[in-house]
Amino acid sequence: MTTRDTIDLGEFAFLSGEAIPSLEVAYETYGDFTGDNAVLVCHALTGSAHVARRPDADDDTAGQARAWWGDIVGPGKAIDTTEYYVVCANVPGSCYGTTGPSSTNPEADEPYGTDFPPVTVGDWTRAQRRLLDELGVGRLHAVVGGSVGGMNVLDWLRRYPDDVGRAGAVATAARLDAQCLALDAVARRAITSDPNWNGGHYYAGPEPDDGLARARQIGHVMYLSKSSMARKFGRRSAGRETVREEPLDPAASFFPYREVESYLDYQADKFVSRFDANSYLYLTRAMDDFDLSAGYESDANALAAFDGELLLQSFTGDWHFTVDQSEAVAKAAREVDVDVAHHVVESDHGHDAFLVEPEKVGPPLSGLLEDGLSARTISDTGGTETSESDDFAPVHSSLFST
């Protein structure tokens, strides 16, 4: 059983202090609600509510917006929709059905543009809590998410600790480091320096496609690892037949157009056709601003009220959200006696691993939902784990059974 809908939550006050008269939230649900089996899935930066495959799905969206975790969520999959009532909601500020900069401001009868209030990860969590209230869901069996969706998960644990039984935070961190902050800043400036951006009010004219394309290309470099890029592209030329009709610089007609350039151009073209430049500005700001310890003395204090179970997953080739950053969250949880495990996956796919390696991501999540963090001794997947009592203790084989 699946549901695809939009709900009007009425007036919404953002943590910035600004408010809008109406917040519409696009969401999807999968499975039947039995009262204690609800699982909230939090999407990543440019994802949508469409987390799993639906019989009635169309081709209106692509990339992460289109069944972005379809190999993890679904009947018989790691997050089994025959067992759990799965909810995924598009976050405020996005452009996939939930109110954001491209939505119509009812007071001005035109798109908000940059008049839309600043958005934070905390606003996402608060909107999700209100949606769940409308759906009749109280305490969640689990909340799960990857990347900035994992930050969303951590925010649930500090903001609504009594409402979550189990949490899975995949490829995430308590905050971004300076290198990622810098790259996000350059990406945003690629958008705002595009002449068509027009201060964010471009919806009646040409859109800042070139700026958004460059921003997304920077993002893709962040999502891949050195080894995965070497394996995929190396220094190979894409071939003369793929050289663009309009070279980006005068020398481009002499030097080779490389496969890595072709890949970035292809990904940028796809992204520009499906995403809004202002939403990219807003959502990257929300990710950059997130700090688990904000308002608390430390990360540990932020997690202290959570008495459920927390599973962290990280990937060795991920330099966007590193193994060390996940381990820092695990260490903070241990300081306040939160039941926590950190599963480290050997992977050279970089940050994209949480999307492209479901065979490694899914089994630990399945184990978390079914059995919690109990009885873990031997791993058969090449992953390692840090737990409350052991450094990099192996993981129970039953966690990875298929």
C-alpha positions in Angstrom: 0.0 0.0 0.0 1.5 3.3 -1.0 0.3 6.9 -0.7 1.6 10.0 -2.5 0.1 13.2 -1.2 0.6 16.8 -0.2 -0.7 18.2 3.1 -1.1 21.8 4.2 0.2 22.2 7.7 -1.0 25.8 7.9 1.1 28.6 9.3 4.7 27.7 9.9 7.2 29.7 12.0 10.8 29.0 11.0 13.6 28.9 13.6 14.9 32.1 12.0 11.8 33.9 13.5 10.2 34.4 10.1 6.9 32.7 9.2 4.8 31.8 6.1 1.0 31.5 6.1 1.0 28.0 4.7 3.5 25.2 4.6 2.6 22.4 2.2 4.6 19.2 2.6 4.8 16.5 -0.1 5.1 13.1 1.4 4.9 9.4 0.5 4.0 6.5 2.7 4.5 2.8 2.1 2.9 -0.2 4.0 0.3 -0.3 6.7 0.5 1.5 10.0 -0.1 -0.8 13.0 0.6 1.7 15.7 4.2 0.9 16.5 5.9 0.2 13.2 6.5 3.6 11.7 9.9 4.4 10.1 10.7 7.9 9.0 13.3 8.1 6.2 15.1 11.4 5.8 16.3 12.2 2.3 19.6 13.8 1.3 20.3 17.2 -0.1 18.5 17.0 -3.5 16.3 14.0 -2.8 12.6 13.9 -2.6 9.8 12.1 -0.8 10.0 9.4 -3.5 12.2 7.0 -1.5 10.9 3.7 -2.9 9.5 2.4 -6.2 5.7 2.8 -6.6 3.5 1.2 -9.2 2.1 4.6 -10.2 5.4 6.4 -10.4 6.0 8.5 -13.5 9.1 10.0 -15.1 8.6 13.6 -13.9 11.7 13.4 -11.7 15.2 11.9 -12.1 18.3 11.2 -10.0 17.8 11.1 -6.3 14.3 12.4 -6.7 13.2 9.2 -8.4 13.1 6.2 -6.0 16.4 7.4 -4.6 16.7 4.4 -2.1 14.6 1.9 -4.1 17.1 -0.9 -3.4 16.9 -0.2 0.4 13.2 0.5 0.9 10.4 -1.8 -0.4 8.8 -5.2 0.0 11.3 -7.7 1.2 14.1 -5.1 1.3 16.2 -3.9 4.2 13.5 -1.4 5.2 10.7 -3.9 4.5 7.4 -2.1 3.6 5.5 -5.3 4.3 6.6 -5.0 7.9 7.0 -1.3 8.5 5.0 1.8 7.8 7.5 4.0 6.0 7.1 7.8 5.7 9.3 10.1 3.7 8.7 13.8 3.4 10.2 16.4 1.1 11.8 19.1 3.3 10.9 22.8 3.5 13.0 24.8 1.0 13.1 22.1 -1.6 11.4 22.1 -5.0 9.7 18.7 -5.0 6.3 19.5 -3.7 7.1 21.0 -0.3 6.9 24.8 0.0 10.2 26.5 -1.0 11.6 29.5 -2.9 9.9 28.5 -6.2 6.5 28.2 -4.5 3.9 30.9 -4.9 3.8 33.5 -2.1 0.1 33.9 -1.5 0.6 37.4 -0.2 2.4 38.6 -3.4 0.9 36.1 -5.9 4.4 35.3 -7.3 7.2 33.0 -6.4 8.9 33.6 -3.1 12.4 33.6 -4.5 14.8 34.8 -1.9 12.0 36.3 0.1 11.5 32.8 1.4 12.6 32.5 5.1 16.0 30.9 5.9 15.6 27.2 6.4 17.5 24.9 8.9 17.7 21.2 9.5 15.7 21.9 12.7 12.9 23.3 10.5 12.9 20.0 8.5 12.6 18.0 11.8 9.8 20.2 13.1 7.8 20.0 9.8 8.3 16.2 9.9 7.0 16.0 13.4 3.9 18.0 12.4 3.3 15.8 9.4 3.5 12.7 11.6 1.0 14.2 14.0 -1.4 14.6 11.1 -0.9 11.0 10.1 -1.6 9.8 13.6 2.0 8.7 14.2 3.4 9.3 17.7 6.5 7.5 18.7 8.6 6.2 15.7 10.0 2.7 15.6 12.9 4.2 13.8 14.2 7.2 12.0 16.8 6.7 9.2 18.7 8.9 6.8 21.9 9.5 4.9 24.2 12.4 4.3 22.4 15.6 5.4 19.4 13.3 6.0 21.6 11.7 8.7 22.0 15.2 10.2 18.2 15.3 10.2 18.2 12.0 12.1 20.6 13.4 14.7 18.4 16.4 15.1 15.5 14.2 15.8 17.5 12.6 18.7 18.2 16.0 20.3 14.9 17.7 19.5 12.4 14.8 20.1 14.4 12.1 22.0 11.3 10.5 23.4 9.7 10.0 20.0 12.4 7.7 18.5 13.1 4.1 19.4 16.0 3.4 17.0 18.0 5.6 14.7 20.2 4.9 11.7 22.5 7.8 10.6 24.4 6.9 7.4 27.4 8.8 6.0 26.9 11.8 8.1 28.4 14.0 10.8 27.7 16.3 13.7 28.7 19.2 11.5 30.6 20.0 8.2 34.3 20.6 8.3 35.9 23.7 6.9 36.8 22.1 3.6 33.3 21.2 2.8 32.0 24.6 4.0 34.4 26.2 1.6 33.4 24.1 -1.4 29.7 24.7 -0.7 30.4 28.4 -0.5 32.1 28.3 -4.0 29.1 26.4 -5.3 26.7 28.9 -4.1 28.7 31.8 -5.5 28.6 30.0 -8.9 24.8 30.4 -8.7 24.7 34.0 -7.3 27.3 35.2 -9.8 25.2 34.0 -12.8 23.7 37.1 -14.4 20.4 35.3 -14.7 20.1 34.8 -10.9 18.8 38.3 -10.5 18.9 38.3 -6.8 16.9 35.1 -6.7 13.9 36.5 -8.6 14.4 34.9 -11.9 11.2 32.8 -12.4 9.7 35.1 -15.0 12.8 35.1 -17.2 15.9 33.0 -18.0 17.1 30.9 -15.1 20.6 30.7 -13.7 21.3 27.3 -15.4 25.0 27.9 -15.9 25.6 28.8 -12.2 23.5 25.8 -11.0 25.4 23.5 -13.4 28.7 24.6 -12.0 27.5 24.2 -8.4 26.3 20.7 -9.0 29.6 19.8 -10.7 31.4 20.9 -7.5 29.0 18.7 -5.5 29.7 15.7 -7.7 33.5 16.0 -7.1 32.7 16.0 -3.4 30.7 12.9 -3.6 33.3 10.8 -5.4 36.7 9.5 -4.0 40.1 9.8 -5.7 40.2 6.0 -6.4 36.6 5.9 -7.8 37.4 8.8 -10.1 40.6 7.1 -11.2 38.8 3.9 -11.9 35.9 5.6 -13.8 37.7 8.2 -15.8 41.5 8.3 -15.3 42.9 10.8 -17.7 41.1 9.4 -20.7 39.9 11.5 -23.5 36.2 11.4 -24.2 36.9 11.4 -28.0 36.7 14.2 -30.5 33.2 13.4 -31.4 32.1 14.4 -27.9 33.7 17.8 -27.9 31.1 20.5 -27.3 30.1 22.7 -30.1 30.9 25.8 -28.0 34.2 25.2 -26.1 34.4 26.7 -22.6 37.7 28.4 -23.4 39.7 29.1 -26.6 42.2 26.4 -25.9 39.6 23.7 -25.5 39.6 22.9 -29.2 43.3 21.9 -29.0 43.4 20.0 -25.7 41.4 16.8 -25.1 37.9 16.9 -23.7 38.3 14.3 -21.0 35.9 11.6 -19.8 35.7 13.2 -16.3 34.7 16.5 -17.9 32.1 14.7 -20.0 30.7 13.0 -16.9 30.4 16.3 -15.0 28.7 18.0 -17.9 26.2 15.2 -18.3 25.4 15.2 -14.6 25.1 19.0 -14.6 22.7 19.0 -17.6 20.5 16.4 -15.9 20.4 18.3 -12.6 19.6 21.7 -14.1 16.5 20.2 -15.8 15.1 19.0 -12.5 16.2 21.3 -9.7 15.8 24.9 -8.6 18.8 27.1 -8.1 17.4 28.9 -5.1 16.5 25.6 -3.4 20.1 24.5 -3.9 21.2 27.7 -2.1 18.8 27.2 0.7 19.4 23.5 1.3 23.2 23.8 1.2 22.9 26.7 3.7 20.8 24.5 6.0 23.4 21.7 5.8 26.3 24.1 6.4 24.5 25.6 9.4 23.8 22.3 11.2 25.8 21.8 14.4 24.7 19.0 16.7 26.0 20.8 19.8 24.3 24.2 19.1 22.4 25.2 22.2 24.2 22.5 24.3 27.6 22.3 26.0 28.7 19.4 23.7 27.5 16.8 21.2 27.2 14.4 24.1 24.9 16.7 26.0 22.8 17.1 22.8 22.3 13.3 22.7 21.9 12.7 26.4 18.1 12.6 26.5 17.9 9.9 23.9 17.4 6.4 25.4 17.0 4.4 22.3 19.6 2.7 20.0 21.8 4.5 17.5 23.5 2.9 14.5 26.1 5.0 12.6 27.4 3.8 9.3 30.5 5.4 7.5 32.5 4.6 4.4 36.3 4.5 4.3 36.4 6.3 0.9 34.1 9.1 2.0 35.9 12.4 2.5 32.7 14.5 2.6 31.5 12.8 5.8 34.5 10.8 7.1 34.8 7.7 9.3 36.4 9.9 12.0 33.4 12.2 12.0 31.0 9.3 12.5 33.2 7.9 15.2 33.2 11.3 17.0 29.4 11.1 17.1 29.6 7.5 18.4 32.1 8.7 21.1 29.8 11.5 22.2 26.9 9.0 22.5 29.0 6.7 24.6 29.8 9.5 27.0 26.2 9.8 27.9 25.5 6.0 27.8 23.5 6.0 24.6 23.4 2.5 23.2 25.4 3.0 20.0 27.3 1.1 17.3 29.4 2.4 14.5 29.7 0.2 11.4 32.5 1.1 9.1 32.2 -0.1 5.5 35.3 -0.7 3.3 34.4 1.2 0.1 36.1 3.3 -2.5 32.9 4.9 -3.9 33.2 8.0 -1.7 30.2 9.7 -0.3 28.0 8.2 -3.0 28.5 4.8 -1.4 25.3 5.2 0.7 23.3 5.4 -2.5 25.2 3.0 -4.8 26.1 0.1 -2.5 22.8 -1.1 -1.1 24.2 -4.5 -0.5 26.5 -3.0 2.2 24.1 -0.3 3.5 20.9 -2.3 3.8 21.8 -5.3 6.0 22.9 -3.2 9.0 19.8 -1.1 8.8 17.6 -4.3 8.5 19.3 -5.7 11.6 18.8 -2.4 13.5 15.1 -2.4 12.7 14.5 -6.1 13.4 16.8 -6.8 16.4 18.4 -3.5 17.5 22.1 -3.5 18.3 22.1 -6.8 20.3 24.1 -10.0 19.7 26.7 -8.8 17.3 29.9 -10.8 17.1 31.0 -11.7 13.6 30.8 -9.9 10.2 30.7 -11.5 6.8 30.6 -8.3 4.7 34.0 -6.8 5.3 32.6 -4.1 7.6 33.9 -3.4 11.1 32.2 -1.8 14.0 33.0 0.2 17.1 30.7 -0.4 20.0 30.4 0.9 23.6 33.0 -1.6 24.9 35.2 -2.6 21.9 37.1 -0.6 19.3 36.3 -1.9 15.9 34.7 -5.1 17.2 33.3 -7.2 14.4 29.6 -7.3 13.7 27.2 -10.3 14.1 26.7 -12.3 10.9 22.9 -12.4 11.4 22.9 -8.7 10.8 23.9 -9.3 7.2 21.8 -12.3 6.4 19.7 -12.0 3.2 
